[in-house]
Amino acid sequence: MKVLFTAAECAPFFKTGGLGDVCGTLPKELVKKGVETIVVLPFFTSMAEKYQQQCEHLFDFTVEVGWRKQYCGVKRLNFEGVTYYFIDNLYYFDRKELYGYYDDGERFAFFQMAVIELMEKIDFIPDVLHANDYHSAMIPFLLKEKYHWIKAYRSIKTVLTIHNIEFQGWYAKEVLPDLFGMGTQRYDDGTVRMNDALNFMKAGILYADRVTTVSPSYAEEIKTTEFGCGLDGILRMESGKLVGILNGIDYDLNNPETDTSLPYHYSVEDLSGKYKNKAALQEEMNLPIAPDIPLIAVVSRLTYQKGFHLVIDEFENLLQFPVQFVLLGTGDPRFEQGFQNIAARYPDKCAINISFDVQLAQRLYAGADLFLMPSSFEPCGLSQMIAMRYGTLPIVHEVGGLKDTVDSFNPVSGQGTGFGFQEFTSYQLMQSIKLALNTYEKAPDTWSQLQKRAMNQDFRWETSSQRYITLYKSIV
Ligand code: GLC
């Protein structure tokens, strides 16, 4: 079976979040299982020099973006068993950030048409084309409505994975003729229109053969008005082709026994190295070296989606307890400032790092006792799984992938792998933090059982990649 996997970001080349992590691991797993997989990505010039140098320039051609004739260079890189093709155009992809530009619609219109036109040129006609998020969600639509005249493409089946339904790609009707060089019939008849805008994600949901999202709970949630961001009706209508497949994490990169970012290594059999990492982290963060004070870590984008308004509300209250709090992330200035202002008054309890540092992140996962992730919604979430693998118990809002991966501690049965709260209020968040602090302090045996259970959870891609293969087989 041949699969073409496409997305806007992919670790380790360039990423802004979990989408990049998934694209950097799932294709590798598919290849390991014998699926012939290629990955097609934009050639963002923010890619590290060492990877750029390994890319081989194959050829170039012209992509018509409406009336514009745009250069499209094709580069190839074989990396860890996977073949990557990069779509090169400096005008579109030589920018500081990956997204957030006035012409993102044009950039990804170009990209999607380039992906489709590339297949013939490299003679790779996949059985399944797997698109991810709105940046490639128009491809299933384009294959049927714009490129149907290419015979070889007619048998291609398509899968669209939704990593976050909040970002849908809303554009003016004129984008169809002006960028895609198409008529407006499917807009005028309502198919790809949503609230008077062209909606890439809606087009993908309707035209893909299968739609997946990244956890079973999120697959249910997005069919409700609360979580569907306006597309819930469409998803209810198409629910027959919607499934939730939980993401995995990279077990080679996230391994407390070998992680090169850590000063000390440890395993579930012997956690002594974890406590050395804790002391090292406290020292690195200029906090008192205190083995018995519970250390809460946050590694996240600081946004409303991640629930930081709840944390800010209770932050000063939380700091009245014997705790240490270490944060790593960037985001909304309101949160960056808010944490820094309060933390300034508690220098021996908090360390706020407004930055993005992959290695420091690993030292937080390893050195902390608790990992705070109170997202308002969470399609899957990877950090809570990484934290668990490092024996750091997550405190989560029980939604989406958080609910599917963290088993909330039940004080009666003693079961669990972390702490959870259901009602999305700062009061309930604080209740679950207090339960965690209390368990840490009063019930060390229970605590170490929770840690062991968390570390023994299986979040390997092994299982999930098999689910994708089964899904592909069901449509080809
Ligand atoms: C998005 C979601 C996150 C998910 C990731 C990978 O970033 O917000 O929950 O883990 O995609 O699928």
Residues whose N, C-alpha, C, O or C-beta is under 5 A from the ligand:
A	BS01	GLC	G17 G18 L19 V22 H163 N164 V214 E378 P379 C380 G381 L382
